[in-house]
């Protein structure tokens, strides 16, 4: 597959930072797949407003990531594993325009990862987060395999540290028994704020909440801790106020975000009532000089807002990463973004908030032979929900060889793969499909249309919509999928005899559910095959085996088994495993299933696929099951991604027949 090879090598922008004088844009990229033993990342530099000016400034041989500008604009810093790939981590600095290797600022032999770092406003100090190194005694025990895993012991707590850029002297500022997750400098550089949770365990903020604190570097008494009942993230400091994102509905772990603020000068500081999140979903906070900028998902649009103000950037397409800064000699706001759409992989652009066209700074697609490749024709579809109360939406993509000309629908109903997003707090817009393991571009090239539904619980539509997912999995969102597929069939987009359902994570769960409910909607069509990727087949076991089982999944399932009375089987209403026997007895046409899963997946353990495989096998039903060694929830190794993509396209072809390809080739 020539197209697949080109896409596998694509670098995806991860972090963007505008220089202090706004004349340059610094960013990092990571390939879609991992080709060697360890991940790599590359740092690039571009000139603001100059098309195609991006150039590589690190070799792409190490994991050089999270670049930051020194406030003087002459040098940069980044995190890297240059000392020993994948094993030893440090912060490195590099003076732009000078020859030679980057200089290490923190101990190069440290094995604990550096989670975050930021320059002080004067550039003399860097604050960063990392856990303590293992003691010699602990290393010796590990080597001898004298290493029992005792819950609550040997936690790797992140500490708040600072390093003097000139002397490279490191000091630990905060080292109590708590796990620090984020940090932010005050605008004048006199204070550092941080967020902490009880333990490094991923469930800790959901079970025990988050605390914010500040330390005054002039040795004046510090402030906090100020508690918040659940997870906080995206910490920013503006003036004397702290801002962070937290769930708008604090009783739920799957609600959408809101912006919370805390006045550190108040006599009794407390997190104020939330802003944003009623009708849209704030997803990230940033800074432009001393002003807060909010990334917002609003329906199909990705937007940037000045905090409390109107949008300064808005597109009906994906915004992957961004930065904003005011020029030093005017009030002009410069914005740098990495955007993508169905036909354009992510590229870095710059624009001014006052207007003008986006100027593309990078040329990654061109470098990989994809600059003129047409993947398909996207269109936003909408229809009423099953009860008629809500308008649902989806993205429908026509294959490139059959792009409609001056007409709404394709020339004829097309074989269609319904691809359901994960989350559920996520959403689909006009975006390049690299995040879904390349199924989308390859299926389109093979002549199959894609239908990508958004459903109750997804982001972009505010808190009431997001909260619908709580304790209701397998109900309203499943009905949404059926309604959107039925609309595509009824209006001539999709061939009712040639439909496949697929999805990843939560989308994999809904794909399993579609198998045991196939055709029960009574609309006259059925799925001919299903492809659940890393999907959930039973919520009870998820609460006991997933790394977030006691929080996300118990909230989604309704309650945990240990909080249920013995006769209470309410959690089973959204589990495909518990509907399987009834489907068999009702002669439901359970379609052939291709299950794909990572061996080391902790979010959705592979036992979820094993259980459904056993159910199919017990009834003599058709299935294929592929487990990828070493892989976690997202498949990253190049050969695995290639194998999975080829299997998916082959499986769809086997059960739907050839796509409507025209004369194109995959």
N, C-alpha and C positions, 0 to 999 in steps of 0.2 A: 504494500500500500504506500505509494509515493507520497500521497497527501499526509498520511499518518506520520511518516518520517519527518516531514517539514514541521508539523505541529509539535511533535514531541520535543523538538529542540528550542521552541519559542521561550525567550526569557519574559517573565511576567513582573512588571514593576510592583514593588512591595512598600517602599518608604520614599516619600518625596519631601525635600526640604529646600526652601528658597533662601538664597544667600542674604546676609544682612543688608547689602546694598541693592538687593532685588535684581541684580544683573545676571545671576546664574541660578541654575536649578540642579541640585544634587539628588540622586536617587539610586536605589539598589534594585537589582532584578534577581529572580530565582527561576530556573527552568521549571517547566510543568512537571517533568519527571526527574528522578534521581538516577544517574547513570553509573555511579561508583558506589563505594561502601558508605560514603558520607555525602550530605548535602553540600552544595556550593552556592555562593551568591556573589554577585559582581556589582561594583559601584561605578556609576556613570556621572558625567558632568555635562550640562547643556547650557546654552546661552539663552536667556529669557527673550522671547519674541523672535528668535532666529530659527527658521525652519531647518530641520535635519542637522542641528548642531550638536547632538548628543555624541559623546565619545567616551570610550571605556577608560577608566583610570586605575582599576585593579585588574589582575590577570584572569580572574574567574577560576582560579585553582583552589581557593579556600572559601570558607563560609564567611565572607566579609559582608556584614549586614548592619542595619540600624544606623546609617550614617547621620552625623550631626555637624553643623557648622560651628566652628569657634566664633564667638561674637565679633572678633576682629576681621572676619571674612577672609583671612589669609590661609587658614588651615582647617582641616576637618578631623573628626574622630569617628571610629566605628568599632564594632565588636567583631572579633575574628578568632578562628582556631588555628592560626598560622603556626603555632609552636608544635602542635600535634593534631592532625585533622580529626575532628569529631570528639576529641578527648580533652584538650586543654584550651582555655578561653581567657582572653584579655581584651582590654581596650587599647586600640592603637591610634596614633595620630599621624597625619601626613600633611606636610606643607605643600600647597598647590604650586606647581611650576618648578619644584625642585626634584632633582634626580635622587635615586636611592630608595631603600626599603622604608616602609612605615615604621615609626618608632613605638615601642611598647610603653604604655603608661602604668599598667597594673601588672602584678606578677604573672609572667607568661606561662608558668607551669601549673596554674590553678586548674583543677578538674571540674569545679563547680561552675555552671554557666552564669554569665552575667545577664540578668533578666532585663534590666533597663538602665539607662544612664542619661544625664542631661548636664550641659555646661551651666555654670553660674553665669549671671548676666555680664560679669566683667571678664569671663573667659579664663580666670586663674584657677578655677577649681571644677572638678567634675564630681557630681554625686551619682552613686550607682547602687544597685541591689545585687547581692550575691550571698550564697550560703557559705558557712564555714567549711573549710577543707577537712577531710577525714584525718583523724589523728593517726600517728604511726601505729598505735595499738589496734585501732579499727582496721587499718589497711592489712596488718598482719593477720588478724582474724579472718578477714575476707579472703586472703590468699590461702589460708588453711581451710576455708569453707566452714569456719566456725561462725556462721552468720544467720542464726534464727531471726525471723522477722516477727518482732513483738509489737503489737499495735500500741502506738503512743510513744514508743522509744525511738531514739535516733532520728527524730524529725530533722529535715534539712531546712531550718528556718532561714529565710532571706534576711540579711542585715542591711541597714542603711550605712553606707560607707562614703567617704570622700577621698579623692586623690588630688594632690597638688600637682598641677600640670608641669610646673618648672622643676620641682624636686623629685616628683614621682612618689612622694611619701603618702602612704595610705593610712587613714584613720577610720575607725568604726565609731559611728555616732550613736546608733541604736542597736542593741543586741539582746533585748529581752526575749522571753519565750513567747514570741508571736511571729507570724509570717508576714513580712512587708510585701505588698503587691504593686504599689505605684508610688511615685514621688513627683514633686513639683516645686520649683524654686519660686519664691516671691519675686515680684517685679524689681524690687531694689536689691535682691540678692542677700538680704539679711536673715531670711528664714527658709526652711525647707518643710514642706508638708508631705505627709505620707499616709497611705491607707494600709491597714493591717487586718489580718484575720487570725483566728485562733490557732490554726495548724496549716501546714502546706497541703493537706488533703483537699482535693478538688471540691468536695461537698461542704467544706468548712464555712464559706460565706453564706450559704443557703441555710445551714443549720444554726449558725451562731451569729450571723451578721458581720458587719464591717465597722471598724473604728477609724476615725481620722484624727491625726495629731500634727503638731508643728513643733519644730525645734528652732530656737533663736541662736544663731551662731555667735552672737555677742554675749552669750552666757546669761542673758536675761531669762527668767523662768519661761519655760515653754508652755504650750497650750494643749488641751485635750486630755484624754481621748474623748471624742464626740461620737457616740454610737449611731449606727444605722441598722435597721432590723434585718436587712438582707445584703445582697452583693452591691458594692459600688465599684465603678471603674471609670476610666477616661478622666482622671483628676487634672484639673487646671486651676491656676491661681490668678485672679485679676484684682488688683488693688488689695483690699483687706478681705476679700471674699474667696472662699473655695467653691468650686463648681465640680460636679461629677454626675455621671449617669447612674441611675438605679431604676429598678422596676417601678412602674407607676402604681401597679397594684402590689403592695408589699406582702399580701397574703399568698401570692403565687410566685413560683419560680420560673414561669414561662410567659409572664406578662411582657408587654413592650416597655421600652425605656421612657424615662422622663428626665429632665434636668433638675437636679437639686442644688441648692446654694446654702452656704453657711457663712455668716458674718463673724469673723474671728475677733472683732473688737467689741462685740456685744457683751454685756455683763453676764449673760447666760446663753452662750452660742448653742444653736440647734439647727438641724436641717430644715429649711423653709419648705412650704408647700411646693409641690412640683410644678414646673412649667414644661411646655411641650408635651406631646404624647397623647392628647385627646383625639385628634383627627389624623395625626401623622406619627412617625416614629423617629426620634433622634437616635442616631447610631454611633456618633463619635464627636468628641469635643477637641478643638484645637485653639491656637492663639494667632492673632495678627497684631503684633506689637503688644498692647495691653488689653486688647479686646478679645472676647471669646467668640469663636466661630463654631457653628453647629452643623454637622452633616445630618441631613434629614432624608428619610425615605417617605415620599408622599405619593401614594398610588404608584404608577409606573415611573415616576420621576425620582431621580437622585438630585438633591439640592444642597447648597451651602447657604446658611443664614448667618448674618451678624446676630449675636445673641439678643433675642427680643425684637428683632427687626425683620425686614422683608428678605426674600431670597436674593443672594448676590450671584448665584450660579444655579442653573436648572437645566437638566437634560432628560429626555425620555430614553435613557440608556444607562448602563452601569458605570458608576464612579468607584473605582477600586481603591485609590489612595489619592491624597491631596495635601496641599499646604496653601497658606495665604499670608501675605505680608504687605505692609504699607511702605511705599518708597520713602526714602529719607528726605527728599527735597520737595515733596508734595503730599497731598492726601490721597493719591492714587493707590488703589488696592490691586496688587498683583496676585493672581491665582494660578497655581500649577496643579494639574490634575492628570491622573491616568484613567482614561476612559476606554470602553470597548462597546461594540455592537455586534450583531450577528455576523456581519461581513468584515469586521476589523478587529483583530486581536488587540489587547491593551497596548496603548501608546501614551507617551507623556506629552502633554500640551501645556501652553501658557495662554493666558487671556487677562485682560483688565476688567475689573468689576464695572467700569463705566460703559463698557460695550466693546464691539469689535469681534473679529472672528477668532476662533480657536486656532492657534499656531502649533503645528505638530513638530515637536522638538526631536523625538526619537524616530528611528526607522527600523524597528526590530522585525516587523513583518516583511519588509523589503529585503532585509539581510537574509531571510530564510525562504525567499521565493514565494511569498504569499501576498505581496502588496496589491496584486490585481485579481486575487482569487475571489470569486463570488460564491458564497456558501449557501445563500437562500434569500427568500423574500419574507421578512417578518411582518406580521399584522396583529394588532391588538383586537381580540374578540371579547364580547361581553354578552351575558345573558342573565336572566333572573334565576335566583336560587330556587330550590325545590318548592319552598313555601311562598315564593313570589315576593318576599320581603326585602331581599338584598340583591344588588347587582354584582354578579361575579365577573371576573376577567381572566383572560389567558392570553398567551402569545402563541400564535400559529405561524409556522414557518414552512413555506413552500420550497421544495427542492430547487436548486439553481437552474436546472434545465427546463423547469416548468414555471418560471416566474410569471405571474399574471401580467398582461399588458393592458392597462386601462380598464381593468375589471377587478371586482372585489374578490371573487372566488377563483380557484384554479380552474383549468380547462375541464377537469372532471374530478369527481371525488377520488382522493388519493389514499393509498395504503399509509397508515399513520401509526407512529409510535407515540403513545401518551407518556411523557416523562414528568414525574411528580417530584417537586423539590422537597428537600429535607427541612429540618427545623423542629417543630413547625414554624418557628419564628424566623422565616426567611421569605423571599419572594422572587419571582422571575420578572425581568423586564427585557428590553432589547439589549442583549449582551452576548459576548462571545462565550461559547459553551465549554471552554477549556476546564472549568472547575468540575465538570461532570465527566471526567475521565475520557473526554474526546468522543463520547458516543454521538453527540449531536452533529458535529461537522461530518463525521463519517457516514452516519445514517442519511443525512441530507444528500451527500455526494452519491450515495448508493440509490437515491431516488425515492426515499421515504419522507413523507411530511412529518413534522413534529408538532405536537400539541402540548404546551407547557402551562398547566393550570395553576392559578393562585386560589387558595382556599381559606376558610375560616381558620384563624390562628396565625396567619402569615403577617409579616411586617408591612408597613406602608399605609395602614388604614386605621391606626389609632388603637386606644386601649380596649374599648368594648369588643372590637373585632378580635384582637389578640387574645383576650381572655376567654373566648369561646372554646379554645383548645383545652382549657383546664377541666380535667376529669371527664372529657367528652370524646376521647379519641375513638375513632371508628364510627362516629355518628355524623355530625354535621359536615365535617370535611370530606368524608367519603361521599355523601350526597352531593357535595359541590363538584367533585370530580365527575360523577355520573352526569350531572346537569350540563357541565361544560362539554363533555364528550358527546352527549346527545345533541347539543346545539350544533356542534361541528358536523355531525352526521346529517341532521335535519336541513342544514343550510348548504350542503353540497361540498363541504371541505374534505370530509373524511369518509372513506369507503366503509360502510358498516360490516362488510365481510372480511375486512383486512385491518384489524386493530390489534395492537400489542400494548400492554400496560407495563410500565417500568418505573424505577425510581431508586433513590439512594437514601439510606437512613430512614427518616420518617416517610420518605417516598417509597422506600422498600417495604415498610410496614403496610402502607396503603395498597401496594402491589400484591402482597400476600393476601390481604383482605379481599381484594378484587377477585382472587382465584376462587375463594370459597363462596363468594356471592355472585359469581359470574352469571349474568343474564337475569338475576332475580329482580332487577329494576323493571322488567316488563316492557322495555322500549324496543325490543326486537333485534338487538345486536348483542354480540358477545366478544370478549377478548379471545383471540386465537392463541395467544402465548403470553407469558409474564416473565419479567426479569427483575426480581427483587435484589437490590444491591445493599449489603450490610443492613438488612431490614429486621424489624421486630416481628416475631410471630406470637409472642406471649408476654403480656405485661407483668404478670406476677413474677416470673423468673427474672425479668429485667430489673425489678426492684431489688432483687437479691444478688445479681451478678454484674450489673453495669457499674462503671466507676461513678456515675451520678444517679445510681438507682434509688437512693433514699430521698432524692430531691426532685429532679426533673421528672423522672419516670413515674414515681409514685403520684406526683401531682397530675400528670397526664392520665395515668390509669384510673385515678379517682381516690385511691387510698392504698396503703401498703398492706400486704397480707398479715403482718403482725399487728395491724390496727383493725383487722376485720374479724367479725364473729365467724365461727366455723361454717355456718350455713350460708354466709354471705358470698355470693359469686358475682357481684356487680362488676368486678374488674374484668371478667371474662367477656363482657359485651363487645369489647374491641379487640379481641385476640383471635387471630385466624386459626390457631391450634384448637381452640375451644368451639369453633364453628365447623371444624372439619367433618366430624362424624355426621352432623345434621345435614351438611352439604351432600355427603355421600348418600344418605338415606333419601334425600330429596332429588337425587339424580342430577345434581348440579354438574355441569360440564366443566370440571376443574381442568384448566388448560395445561399444556406442557410448560414446565417452569425451568428457567436457567437461574440458579442461585450463585451469586458471587460474593465472596467475603474475605476479609483479612484474618489471618491466623491469630494475630496478637491484638485484635480489636477489643479494647476495654469499654468503649462506649456502648456498642451493641455486640456482645460476645458471640462468637461463631456458633455457640450452642443454639442460638435462635434459628440459624439455618439448618443445623443438624436435626432439630426437632421437626421442622417442616419436611425435611428430606425423609425422615422415618415415616411420617404420616403418608406421604406420597408412595413411598416404597411399599408400605403395608397394603395399599390398595392396588398395587400394580400400575400406578399412573406414571406418565412420562416425566422425567426430570433430568437435568444436568446440574451438577454441583461442583464448583471450582473454589478451592481455598488457596489463597496466596500466602506462602510462608513469609514470616517476619513482618508482614504488613499490619498496620493498625487500622483505624477507622477510614482513613483516606489512603488509597493505594498510590504509592509513590515510585516504586522501582520501575525503570523504563520497560524492561522486558515483561513485567507483569501488566503494566498499563497497555502495552501493545497486544499481549495475548488476550486481555479482557475485551479490548475494542474489537479485535478480529472475531472473537467468539460471539459478541453481541450482534455484530452485523451479520455473521453467518447464521445465527439462531433466528434472527428476524427474517432473513431470506428463506430459511427452511420452512417457516410457518406462515409467511405472508406471500411467498413467491417473489419474483424479481421486482425491484422498485422501478418507478417510472424514470429511467435514467436518461433517455434520449441518447445522444452519442457520447456522453461523458464517460470517464473512467475513474475508478477509485484509486 
